Amino acid sequence: MQFPVAPPGATMAISFRSDEEVLWKLRDKLRRMADEELIKFGKDVRRLAENPFQRQLEEARKEWKRRRKHSCSTIPDWEETKNE
């Protein structure tokens, strides 16, 4: 089994920064961005921050509502099924 190896001369530094320091650096970076860069950054971050399971849940709910709306008579009501 082969493991990935860093290229010759590569170094790795581990440091710990406070949340406040990270935010200050981010704010500084955002202020220096052009409008187009800021918009792209915002869209990229929004996509990364999305919870894929939340989206799946929302889609499942939409499908359930669609089915209930179009064929209420063929899908039993929750109240009817819980008493069985």
C-alpha positions as a printed Julia matrix, in Angstrom:
84×3 Matrix{Float64}:
   0.0    0.0    0.0
   1.38   3.38  -0.95
   0.76   6.52   1.02
   0.78  10.03  -0.41
   4.1   11.74   0.06
   4.72  15.47   0.22
   6.96  16.86  -2.52
  10.61  17.45  -1.63
  11.1   20.57   0.43
   7.47  20.76   1.52
   6.88  21.71   5.1
   3.84  21.65   7.26
   3.08  24.04  10.05
   0.39  23.56  12.61
  -0.84  26.58  14.48
  -3.82  27.44  16.53
  -5.55  30.77  16.11
  -8.39  32.19  18.08
 -11.78  32.48  16.41
 -11.49  36.24  16.7
  -8.16  36.26  14.83
  -9.62  34.06  12.1
 -12.6   36.4   11.75
 -10.38  39.49  11.55
  -8.32  37.9    8.77
 -11.46  36.84   6.91
 -12.97  40.33   7.19
  -9.75  41.84   5.88
  -9.72  39.4    2.96
 -13.38  40.14   2.17
 -12.8   43.91   2.21
 -10.02  43.56  -0.35
 -12.14  41.46  -2.76
 -13.72  42.95  -5.85
 -17.52  42.76  -6.03
 -17.43  39.78  -8.42
 -14.99  37.91  -6.16
 -17.13  38.6   -3.11
 -20.25  37.31  -4.86
 -18.45  34.14  -5.98
 -17.02  33.65  -2.48
 -20.49  34.02  -0.95
 -22.02  31.51  -3.35
 -19.21  29.01  -2.77
 -19.49  29.31   1.01
 -23.28  28.99   0.88
 -22.93  25.78  -1.14
 -20.39  24.4    1.35
 -22.52  25.37   4.33
 -25.67  23.65   3.05
 -26.74  20.57   4.91
 -27.39  17.92   2.23
 -29.65  15.98   4.57
 -31.81  19.05   5.14
 -32.25  19.42   1.39
 -33.2   15.74   1.09
 -35.71  16.14   3.89
 -37.24  19.19   2.2
 -37.5   17.32  -1.11
 -39.14  14.36   0.62
 -41.65  16.71   2.26
 -42.41  18.38  -1.09
 -43.0   14.97  -2.68
 -45.26  13.92   0.19
 -47.29  17.12  -0.12
 -47.51  16.69  -3.88
 -48.82  13.15  -3.47
 -51.27  14.18  -0.79
 -52.56  17.02  -2.95
 -53.05  14.91  -6.09
 -54.33  11.67  -4.61
 -55.61  12.15  -1.08
 -58.07   9.31  -1.47
 -55.38   6.69  -2.21
 -53.0    7.56   0.64
 -54.37   6.87   4.11
 -54.5    9.73   6.55
 -52.16   9.57   9.56
 -55.09   9.66  11.95
 -56.62   6.61  10.22
 -53.43   4.55  10.25
 -52.38   5.19  13.86
 -55.62   3.65  15.21
 -55.1    0.36  13.37
